[in-house]
Amino acid sequence: MKILILSAATGGGHLRASHAIESYLLENTTDVEVRVVDALKTIHPILDKTICDGYHFLATKTPKMFGLLYQKSNEENPLAQMVPKFNSLFSQRLLPLFEEYEPDVVIATHPFVTEMVSHLKEKGQVRVPLICIMTDYGPHKAWISDNVDAYVVSSEDMVPEMEAMGVRREIVYPFGIPVYNVFFDKADKAALLEELGMKPDQLTILIMAGSFGVSNILQIYEDIVCLDLPFQIIVITGRNEKLFQAFEDKIAECRLSPPMGCKHTRLVFFTNEVEKYMHASDLIITKPGGLTVSEALACNVPLAVFDAIPGQEEDNANFLMSHDMAVRIRKGDDCAGTISELLRNREKLEKMRQSCQSFDKSQSSRNILSLIYELVEGQKRDTAVFGK
């Protein structure tokens, strides 16, 4: 069986989800072939750059405008019709990929790609099942297409929300967003902390900059580093060299003239082992991207979320808050006070950790694999009976 996973690089989450399910399929089956393809790059590099750069600019430089576009495109108006028209225009450029690879099933982890494959199915140019994996914790009409055979969503909360948008309940599966199995593995926390050069008997806060990196994360660090509480800090800046250097300077300054209570800090640039740092932590301070949230929940670590981009990240933050798995840090808030109150209230922090643990989506990839077999077998039966 050939499985084609189509995604796009607007943000890091869509591709991470794609490779997570690819990894599971290859590790747990012997009868499948999997190919992950960035659909926008396949259509045209200029189109990919235009969309990805445009998304990056709107999300980081003009978040209010991004939020407005997100809201308006989720309503019935001419703007909401532009995306389907745009996607149908470019969908034909995916046909050579289908003709060359001849997949038995398609998984899409991006709304534009979902719409494109749906359009090809409507025209009868693609006839295989289409599974859409939604990578955030709130629905949006951009994901909804007529010819999707199954939607995999992040939580049970999304089932009635999808139904309200016109999707049949029976094709919505709240399996959870797929993440690599290493995030679900139970780790020896004390051993991990020692391996990372941290004290195994202290609370550990992990600060993550996110796929784009952010600037005011340095201010958050400055706000909490001198709190009169016993804890230690790990900072991951990602590939943001400017931010890494700023943290290096700030940490060096703290070491040279340490104020009372200045915390031991481990600074990390890019890492392929983020799960180690999550498993070693008691609290994660991060932007609420869909995959980062899912990975943290898989590690059973509560979050303090900041800089939520209006739109999908707001949906993610609201989901976490409604299920007592996070606290919010908004611009202008007393960040130090929020974190201090949480660290002093160990009972509340433990309750949040238990809420994360209760949100168990460890069988997501396994359930997706079962769904794939079910849909492919159903397609074969339909073809045998109806010749289509």
N, C-alpha and C positions, 0 to 999 in steps of 0.2 A: 504493500500500500504506500502510495506517495502522498506526502502531506506538504502543502505549500503554505508557509506562514508569511503574510504580507504586512509590512509595517512602515513607519516613517520616523525620521529623527527630529521631530518637533518636540523638544524636551527629551529627557533620557528614558522616561518610563515605558514608552511604547516598545522600543527595541529591547529593553531589559525583560519585559514580560514575554516577548517573542523568544528570546534566547533561553529564558527559564523553562518554558514549555518544551522547547527543542531539546534542552538538556535532559529533561525527564523522559521524553519519548525515546531518545537514543539509549538511555541507561536502562530502561525498563521494558523494551520490546526488541524483538529480533526480526520482525516482519514489516518494518516501516522504514521508509526513506524520508528524510526531512530536509527541506530547504527554506532558509529564512532570507527574504528579499526586501530591501528597502524600495518600496514601490515608486516613490517620487524620484529617486535617483535613476531607477530603471526607465521611467518615462522621459526624463531629461534632467541633466545636472543643473541647468539654469532654473528650471521650475523648482527643483529641490532647494536650491540656494535661496530663491526668492521667498518661498513659503517659510523655510526654517529661519532665515534672517528676519523676515517680517514678524514671525511669531516671537522671536527673541527680543526684537526692538519693542514691540507693543507690550509684552509681558514685563519687561524690565525697565523701560524708559517711560512708558505711558500706561501704567496699569489701570488707571481709571477708564481710559479709552478701551483697553482690552476688555474690561468688565462690562462696559456698555455694549460692545459688539457681541460679547458672549450672551448677554441678556436678550438683545434684540434678535439675534439669530436663533433664539429659542422660542420666539413668538411667531404668530402668523402675520408675516409682512413680506414685502418684496425682498428685503435683505436676506431673509431665511431661505428664499428660493434661489439665491445666487450660488450657494454652495453645491446643491444638486446639479445645477446646470454646468457649473465649472467642472465637477467631477465626471459628469457624463461626457463632456467634451474630450477629456484626456483618457477616459477608460479604454478606448480602442488601442492605445499604445501599450496596454498590458497583454493584448492578445498573443503577440509572439512568444511571450513567456509561457502562457498556458499551452500553446501549440507545441512548444519545445519540451516542456516538463511533463505535461499530461497528468496533473494531480488528480487524486481520488477525492480529496477534500481540501478546502481552503479555510485557513484561519486568518482573520484580520484583526489587528490590534490598534487600528487608527481609524477615526471616523471617515476621513476622506477616502481611504482605501476600501472601507466597507461599502461606501456609496458607489465606488467605481465597479467593484465586483458585482454588486446588486444590479447595476445597470446592464452589465454584460449578461447576467442571468436573465434579466427581463427580455433581452433581445434574442435569447436562445443561443448565445455564443459561448456561454459557460453553463454546464449542466450539473456540476458537482455540488455537494452540500457546502454551505457557507456558514462558518461559526464566527461570530463577532465577540471578542473579549474586550470588555470595557474596562479602562484602566484608571478610573476614578470612583469616588463614592457618592456621586450624584449623577443622574441621567441628563442628557442634553439631546435635543432633536437631531443634531448633526449625526448622531450615531444611528438613528432609526431609519431603516430602509425596508422596502417592501419584500425583498427577496432573501432576507436573512433567515436561515433555518433554525438557528439557536443563538441566544445571547447569553454569554457568561458574565455575570455581574458580581460586584464586590461583596454584597451583603443582602440579607433578606429584606432589609429596608427598601431596597431598590425595586423589588418585585411589584408592589402596588403602584409605585411611581412610574414604572415602565408601562404598566397596564393603563394608567391614566393618559399616557401618551399614545395609546392605540395599539400597543404590542400585546399579542395574545399571551396570557399568563403561562400557558403550557410550554412556551418556547423560551422562557426566561429561567436560567439556572443560577442560583446564588452560590456558586462554588467558591467564589473568592478570586482575587487577582493572583495569577501564578507567580511565585517567586522561587528562587533556587532552594533546594532541600536543605542546604547548609544553615539557612536561617531558622529552620525548625529543629535542627539537631540540638540536643541538650548538652551544654558545655559546662566544664568545670570552671566556674567563674573565678575562684581564687587562683587557680593555675594560670588562667588567661591573663589576669591582672599582673601576676609575677612575670609572665612571659613578656608583657608589654612594658615592663619597668614601672609598674604602679603598685601601690600598697593594697594588699588583698583585704584589709580590714576597714577600708574607708569607702564611703559613698562615692560613686564615680558619675560625673556628668559628661556626656558626649555632645559636642557642638558640631553640627554639620552645615556646611555652606550651601549644599544643593548643587544641582547639575550646572546652573548658570553662575553660581557664586553670588554673594551679596556683600555689600559694604558695611551695613549697620550691624552685622554680626560681631564686628570688633567692639562696637559700643556695648553690646550685650555682655561680651566677655569682660570688659572693663567694669561693668555694673556689678557683676557677681564675683569677680576674682578675689575681692577683699572682704567678702561677707565673713562675719565672725562665726563660722560654722566649719566643722571638719569634713571636707570633701576634696576631691581631686578632679582635674579636668583633662579631657582629651579633645583636641580640635582637629577636624579634618577639613581642609580647605578645597579639596579637589584640585583641578588643574589651573586654579586661579593663582598665578605666580605673584601678582601684586598683593593679593590678600595674604598669601603665605608670608611674604616679606614683612607686611605690616604686623602680622602676629609675631614673627620672629623678633622684630624691634620691640614690640610691647612686652614680650616675655623677658627679653634681655634687660629691658629697663626695670622690670619688676625684680629681677634677680640682683641687679646692682644696688638698688635702694629699696629693698622689700618693705612695703607697708605692713602693718600688723595683719596677719591672717592671709597674706598673699599665697595663692594655692599652687601646688605642684601641677605643672601643665605639660602634657606630651603633645607636640605639634606634628601632624601628619600631612603630607602633600597628597598625592593620589594613591589610592590603594585598591587592590583587587580582592582584599579580604575584609571588607567593611563589616561582615558578619561577626568577626572576632571582636571588633570594637563595640558593636551593639550588644553582644552577649556579655561583655565585660561591664556594661553600664547599668546604672539604676534609673537614669533619666536621659532622654535625648532631646536636645534643643535643635530644631530644624524647621525648614519650610515644609508645608504639608503637601508635597508631591505624592501622587497616588502610589507609586512603587516604594518610595521611601517609607511612607506610612505602613504599607503592607509588610515590608521587611521588618520594621520595628515591632509591629504587632506579632509577627511570627516569632520574634525573639522575646515576646512578653515584656517589652520595655515601654513604660509610659512616656508621653511626649509633652514638651512645651513648644507650641508652634507659633511661628512669627512670620511676618511678611507674606501672608497668604495673598496670592494674586486673586483679585476679584474674578469670580467664575468658578472653575473646577477646584482650585485650591481652597476657596471659601467653602465649597460643598464638603471637601475632605475635612476641613477644620470643624465644621458644624457637626459632621458625623461623629468625629472623635469626642467632641464636647458632650453630645447627646448621650453617648455611651460611657461617659466618665473614664475616658482613656487618655485625656490630655487637658492641659490648661492653655489659655491663649495669652500671648504677649503682643499687644498692639502698640503701634507707634504712639509715644507719649505716656504709655503705662509705666508704672513703677516696676520695672523688670526685676530689680534686686529684691523688692518686697514680695513679688509673686513667687520667685524661686525660693527665697528664704522661708516663706510660709509653708511651702510644700515640703522642703527638706526637714523643717522642724516637726511637721506633722507626719511622722512615719506611718501612722495608721492610714491616713489618706493616700499616701504614696503606695502603700501595700494594696489598698483597695483598688487603686487605678491599675496596678500590676495584675491583680486578679481579673479585672475587667478585660485587660488585654489577653490574658490566658484563656478566658472564656470564649473569646472570639477566635475560635479554632478553624482555620482554613487550611490545615496541613494536608488535606486530601484533595485540594483543588486540582492539581495536575493529574492525579489518578482519576478523578471524576471526569476531567476533560478527555482523557484517553478513552474512557468507557463511552462517553458521548460520541466521540469520533467513530468508534466501531459501530455504535447504534445507528448513526446517520448514514454511514457508508453502506451498511447492510440493508437499511431501509431503501436507499437509492437503488441498490441492486434488485431488490424485490419489485420496486415500482417499474424498473426498466424491463424486467422479465414479464410482468403482467400487462403493463400499459405501453411498453415500447418507447418509453421516454426517460 
